[in-house]
């Protein structure tokens, strides 16, 4: 049937935009991926090794956004699309398993799996959509991933972290820049802005659910670390601080703009918001991963001297999250939050002092600052609602 009418694979305008169980099942792979990245970062908290963690994270995230686009554009209830998602799920498991040694002996496996998933996904869709106008959309993605495949594979083959990191940074830059420019392709031009608004409710729900998974990484890493540490008193304090930070991060994300991603008011340029959502959410996810790495470190050693890397993980991670969230809010509401900008200044001011206190204290202060941001959001929201009611 699909050979005679490839159009049946496309998501229909009036069809349900709710996320399917298969999509949620696929997302489970990323729980493991984020946990591996967080724990790997906790063991390698130097600047060079942190950058080596960032590149695989950016690759994993771009892989997920590409799959999210598949289920935005195409009907996930159709068997060919379901089979494609399951195949990508298997490939992502291989990718996650090689993450700790991506800059070691398993670099070519990591790069090969990543390239195979991206090119394979686009190639399969190209075949399935033969004879339909939507086939041209897959050509744009094929062109992008064919370009980035060269530095990905070359980086996997070369020896040495500097050479590999440089080539992979080029590959990531190609994908992220072309994505931001709407995948420009010779003779075809760029992807139309209207394409990003076809399944607004669906893509908004997908991003929210991935944020839940990312926050689940914080809980997972902290729980494993707490069990490993033997449930001591200071470890309990660290666990409670991590839990508080997780609740605060969710509140900061979900308050107002988090829900409006699915229900953007008219005039808010929904295509633009959804197009830039991968970039703002990457900053937030990177911040969560840093926080999880910091939590893992504190649970290993809650007392004693505090290494600068721990402070950077906690306060740098919170800074990244707030930058991503503030930018995201600007894209939705077209205004910056003054209170969040003030909290960014607080993070910068408090961070240098943290090297003089115990690691568990750093964890507690980090959680307190994030909770302060969440509370100020609620207060600001109530003041705004009261002002609007007064005007009415």
Buried (B, 14 or more C-beta within 10 A) or exposed (E): EBEEEBEBBBBEEEEEBEBBEBBEEBBEBBBBBBBBBBBBBBEBBEEEBBEBBBBBBBBBBBBBBBBBBBBBBBBBEBEBBBEBBEBBBEBBBBBBBBBBEBBEEBBBBBBBBBBBBBBBBBBBBBEBBEEBEBBBBBBBBBBBBBBBBBBBBBBBBBEEBEEBBBBBBBBBEBBBEBBEEBBBBEEEEEBEBEBBBBBBBBBBBBBBBBBEBBBBBBBBBBBBBBEEBEEEEBBBBBBBBBBBBBBBBBBBBBBBBBEBBBEBEEEBBBBBBBBBBBBBBBBBBBBBBBBBBBBBBBBBBBEEEBBEBBBBBBBBBBBBBBBBBBBBBBBBBEEEBEBBEEBBEBBEEBBEEBEEBBBBBBBBBBBBBBBBBBEBBEEBEEEEEEEEEEEE
